[in-house]
Amino acid sequence: MRIQITPHWGVSQDADHSVDTTELLLLLAAIQESGAIAQAARGLGLSYRHAWGQVKRAEQLFGHPLVDAGRGRGSTLTPLAEKLIWADRRIAARLSPLLSSLASELEHELDRALPRKPSAVAPLRLHASHGYAVAALVEQLEAAQLSVELRYRNSVESVSGLARGECDLAGFHVPIGEFARPAARRYREWLRPGEHSLIHLAVRAQGLFVAPGNPKRIRSLADLKRADVRFVNRPEGSGTRMLTELMLARQGIAPSQINGYASTEFTHGAVAAFIASGMADVGVGVQTAAQRFGLPFMPLLRERYFLAVPTALLRQPSMRDALALLQSPKYRSCVAALAGYEAAETGRVLAVDEALPDA
């Protein structure tokens, strides 16, 4: 049984004047791609009259045009219509991981309420910060009918939860290079040699996202001190927030010097969407998110993403099956195809002391 929860939003002035954005946004995106209302309507299986009526009703509500249908020039979206599309992408980037996590929790709550077959295997409980390799792993585990209960948590919450027995796998990431030791110190508080092992998931690139065309001419972290530059951050406890703090401290930049430092988004994708929609000029995240939102990316460093696991659990059949999938060519190819990701060691099992520099 699978539960799907998707964001849904509408716009209204009163009970008699409202717009459900679901179909409207699909139509606007199709017009943007095709350059013609008629062609967009056909592609969505709508009549031209219905599509045009939907646009006009929305324009009446907003009191502003959404489509510029010039003769002989096709149809183009107005800045307001483009802003609506970006708003939807931003909502999806911010909420989809949270809703996926909630859906997974509900699935297993319902499953526990149903009579359990004697052969049923308890799901692997995965707590991890949202990442593209993690999302691909969950997708492939479910496709292989390996039950997994996913909860998106930041890196510190995930690893501390593992130490308390709240999950079976905990995702976190550690930079390669000069920041490896102070980052490792934060996680070794909960990871005990012998009791825990680490599964190498991927190496990935972290860097600066900037607005399309980089109009502020941002080149490095030093530009974050400029008064005209708006920054968007990640929340406290996230691995990327910790990494940002380490890099800024290395350059002698105080958070109080940065415009927007207190503004946060939950995921890499949400940071990218925030910047792409014009709400900020720069943020820090993984290259894949920048690529998916059409943003320039300036690499700062590479990091390793791990899944921490109780060593004893590695001997259990469900974990052995999950590890075999992690080590499979199919999953490694999937990770390697992500922009800024490397999969040469994906699935390798390491001791805590072997993977993390001694604090």
C-alpha positions in Angstrom: 0.0 0.0 0.0 1.4 3.4 -1.0 0.1 6.8 0.1 0.8 9.9 -2.0 0.4 13.4 -0.5 1.0 16.3 -2.9 0.9 20.1 -2.4 -2.4 21.7 -3.5 -3.1 25.4 -3.4 -5.7 27.9 -4.6 -6.3 31.7 -4.8 -9.5 33.4 -3.8 -11.0 36.8 -3.1 -14.2 35.4 -1.6 -16.4 32.3 -1.8 -17.6 33.2 -5.3 -14.3 34.2 -6.8 -11.6 31.6 -6.5 -9.1 29.7 -8.7 -7.8 26.1 -8.2 -4.3 26.4 -9.5 -3.8 22.7 -10.3 -5.2 22.7 -13.8 -4.4 26.4 -14.4 -0.6 25.8 -13.7 -0.6 22.8 -16.0 -2.1 24.9 -18.7 0.2 27.9 -18.2 3.3 25.6 -18.3 2.0 24.0 -21.5 1.5 27.5 -23.1 5.0 28.4 -22.0 6.4 25.3 -23.7 4.3 25.3 -26.9 3.8 29.0 -27.4 0.2 28.6 -28.3 -3.0 28.2 -26.2 -4.6 25.9 -28.8 -1.7 23.5 -28.9 -1.4 23.6 -25.1 -5.1 22.7 -24.7 -4.8 19.8 -27.2 -1.8 18.4 -25.3 -3.8 18.4 -22.1 -6.9 17.0 -23.6 -8.9 20.2 -23.2 -11.0 22.2 -25.6 -9.7 25.5 -26.7 -12.9 27.2 -25.3 -12.4 25.6 -21.8 -8.7 26.5 -21.7 -9.2 30.1 -22.8 -12.1 30.4 -20.3 -9.9 29.2 -17.5 -7.2 31.7 -18.4 -9.8 34.6 -18.5 -11.4 33.6 -15.2 -8.0 33.7 -13.5 -7.1 37.0 -15.2 -10.4 38.4 -13.8 -9.5 37.3 -10.3 -6.0 38.8 -10.5 -7.1 41.9 -12.4 -4.0 41.4 -14.6 -3.3 39.4 -17.8 -1.6 36.0 -17.6 -1.2 35.4 -21.3 -0.1 37.8 -24.1 -1.8 36.3 -27.2 -0.4 38.6 -29.9 -1.5 38.0 -33.5 1.1 36.1 -35.5 3.4 36.0 -32.5 1.9 33.0 -30.7 1.2 33.2 -27.0 3.6 34.1 -24.2 3.2 34.3 -20.5 3.3 37.6 -18.6 5.6 38.0 -15.6 2.7 37.3 -13.3 2.0 33.9 -14.9 5.7 33.0 -14.7 5.7 34.0 -11.0 2.8 31.6 -10.5 4.7 28.8 -12.1 7.8 29.5 -9.9 5.6 29.8 -6.8 4.3 26.3 -7.5 7.9 24.9 -8.0 9.0 26.5 -4.8 6.0 25.1 -2.9 6.8 21.6 -4.3 10.6 21.9 -3.5 9.9 23.0 0.1 7.0 20.6 0.9 7.5 17.5 -1.1 10.2 15.9 1.1 8.1 16.7 4.2 5.0 15.2 2.6 6.9 12.1 1.4 8.1 11.6 4.9 4.6 12.0 6.3 3.2 9.6 3.7 5.8 7.0 4.7 4.8 7.3 8.3 1.1 7.0 7.6 1.7 3.9 5.4 3.4 2.1 8.2 0.9 3.3 10.8 -1.9 1.8 8.7 0.2 -1.3 8.1 0.6 -1.9 11.8 -3.2 -1.5 12.2 -3.8 -4.3 9.8 -3.5 -8.0 10.7 0.2 -8.9 10.1 1.1 -12.0 8.1 3.5 -14.3 10.0 6.1 -13.8 7.3 5.9 -10.0 7.3 9.3 -8.3 7.8 9.5 -5.0 9.7 10.5 -2.1 7.5 14.0 -0.6 7.6 13.7 2.8 9.4 15.7 5.4 7.5 16.2 8.9 8.9 18.2 11.1 6.5 18.6 14.7 5.4 16.9 15.1 2.0 19.3 14.3 -0.9 19.0 13.1 -4.4 20.9 9.8 -3.8 18.7 9.1 -0.8 15.5 9.7 -2.8 16.8 7.4 -5.5 17.7 4.7 -2.9 14.1 4.8 -1.4 12.6 4.6 -4.9 14.7 1.5 -5.8 14.1 -0.2 -2.4 10.4 0.2 -2.9 10.6 -1.1 -6.5 12.4 -4.1 -5.1 9.6 -4.6 -2.6 12.0 -4.0 0.3 10.0 -2.2 2.9 11.4 1.1 4.1 10.0 3.7 6.5 11.5 7.1 5.6 11.6 10.2 7.8 13.5 13.2 6.6 15.6 14.6 9.4 18.7 16.8 9.4 22.0 15.1 9.8 22.4 15.7 13.6 18.8 14.6 14.2 19.4 11.4 12.1 22.6 10.3 13.8 21.4 11.2 17.3 18.2 9.2 16.6 20.2 6.2 15.6 22.1 6.3 18.9 18.7 6.3 20.7 17.5 3.3 18.6 14.8 5.4 16.8 16.0 4.3 13.3 18.1 1.6 11.6 19.9 3.8 9.0 20.9 7.5 9.5 22.2 9.7 6.7 24.8 12.4 7.2 27.6 14.0 5.3 31.2 15.0 6.0 33.3 17.4 3.9 36.6 16.2 2.4 39.6 18.2 3.3 40.3 20.8 6.0 36.8 20.7 7.4 36.6 17.0 7.8 37.9 16.8 11.4 35.6 19.5 12.9 32.6 18.0 11.1 33.4 14.5 12.2 33.7 15.7 15.8 30.0 16.6 15.7 28.9 13.1 14.6 31.3 11.0 16.6 29.5 12.1 19.8 26.8 9.5 18.8 28.7 7.0 16.6 30.6 4.4 18.6 33.4 2.3 17.0 32.4 -1.4 17.0 28.8 -0.7 17.7 28.2 1.3 14.5 29.3 1.0 10.9 29.1 3.4 7.9 27.9 2.7 4.4 29.4 5.0 1.8 26.5 6.4 -0.3 28.2 9.0 -2.5 30.7 11.8 -3.0 29.0 15.0 -4.0 29.9 18.6 -4.7 28.7 21.5 -2.6 28.9 25.1 -3.8 27.2 28.4 -4.3 23.9 28.7 -6.3 23.4 32.2 -7.8 20.5 33.7 -9.7 20.3 33.0 -13.5 22.9 35.1 -15.3 24.5 36.0 -12.0 23.4 39.6 -12.1 25.1 40.5 -8.8 28.4 39.1 -10.2 29.0 36.8 -7.1 32.3 35.0 -7.3 33.0 33.7 -3.8 31.9 33.5 -0.2 33.4 37.0 0.4 30.6 38.5 -1.7 28.1 37.4 0.9 29.2 40.4 3.0 27.9 42.8 0.3 24.8 44.8 1.4 23.2 44.3 -2.0 23.5 40.5 -1.9 20.6 38.5 -0.4 21.5 35.1 1.1 19.2 32.1 1.8 20.5 29.6 4.4 19.8 26.0 5.6 18.3 25.3 9.0 20.3 24.8 12.2 21.4 21.1 12.5 21.6 20.5 8.8 25.0 19.3 7.5 25.1 22.1 4.9 24.4 24.7 7.6 27.3 23.3 9.6 29.5 23.3 6.5 28.5 26.9 5.7 29.5 28.0 9.3 32.9 26.3 9.0 33.7 27.9 5.6 32.6 31.4 6.8 34.6 31.1 10.0 37.7 30.1 8.0 37.4 33.4 6.0 36.6 35.5 9.1 33.0 36.3 8.0 30.5 36.7 10.8 26.8 35.7 10.2 25.8 39.2 11.3 27.6 40.5 8.2 25.3 38.5 5.8 22.0 39.9 4.6 19.4 37.0 4.9 21.5 34.7 7.1 18.5 33.9 9.3 16.3 33.1 6.2 16.2 29.3 5.8 14.9 26.7 3.5 14.5 23.0 4.3 16.2 21.3 1.3 18.7 22.0 -1.4 15.9 22.1 -3.9 14.0 24.6 -1.9 17.1 26.9 -1.7 17.5 26.6 -5.5 13.8 27.4 -6.0 13.9 30.4 -3.6 16.8 31.8 -5.6 15.3 31.0 -9.0 12.1 32.7 -8.1 14.0 36.0 -7.3 13.6 35.8 -3.5 17.4 35.7 -2.9 20.7 36.0 -4.9 22.8 33.2 -3.5 22.8 30.1 -1.3 24.8 26.9 -0.6 23.8 23.4 -1.8 24.6 20.5 -4.0 25.1 20.8 -7.7 22.1 18.6 -8.7 19.7 21.2 -7.2 21.3 24.0 -9.1 21.1 22.1 -12.3 17.4 21.2 -11.9 16.5 24.9 -11.4 18.7 26.3 -14.1 21.1 28.1 -11.8 24.8 28.7 -12.2 26.9 26.6 -9.7 30.3 27.5 -8.2 31.9 24.5 -6.5 33.4 25.1 -3.1 34.3 21.5 -1.9 33.4 17.8 -2.1 31.9 15.8 0.7 31.1 12.2 1.5 27.5 11.1 2.3 27.2 8.1 4.7 24.5 5.9 6.1 25.3 5.0 9.7 23.9 1.6 10.8 24.2 -0.6 13.9 26.9 -3.2 13.0 24.8 -6.1 14.2 22.0 -5.1 11.8 24.3 -5.8 8.8 23.8 -9.5 9.5 20.0 -9.4 9.2 18.4 -10.5 5.9 16.6 -7.2 5.3 19.7 -5.2 5.7 21.7 -7.6 3.6 19.2 -7.2 0.8 19.3 -3.4 1.1 23.1 -3.5 1.0 23.1 -5.7 -2.1 20.9 -3.1 -3.8 23.2 -0.3 -2.7 26.2 -2.1 -4.2 24.3 -3.0 -7.5 25.4 -1.6 -10.8 21.8 -0.2 -11.3 21.9 1.9 -8.2 25.5 3.0 -8.7 24.6 4.1 -12.2 21.7 6.1 -10.9 23.9 7.9 -8.4 26.6 8.6 -11.0 24.1 10.1 -13.3 23.3 12.9 -10.7 25.1 16.1 -11.4 28.0 16.6 -9.0 27.7 13.0 -7.6 30.4 10.2 -7.7 29.5 6.6 -7.1 32.9 4.8 -7.2 32.6 3.6 -3.6 28.8 3.5 -3.3 27.8 0.6 -1.0 31.2 0.2 0.6 31.0 -0.6 4.4 33.5 1.2 6.6 34.3 1.2 10.3 33.7 4.5 12.1 37.4 5.1 12.8 38.2 4.3 9.2 35.7 6.8 7.7 35.8 9.7 10.2 38.9 11.5 11.3 39.6 11.1 15.0 38.3 14.1 16.8 
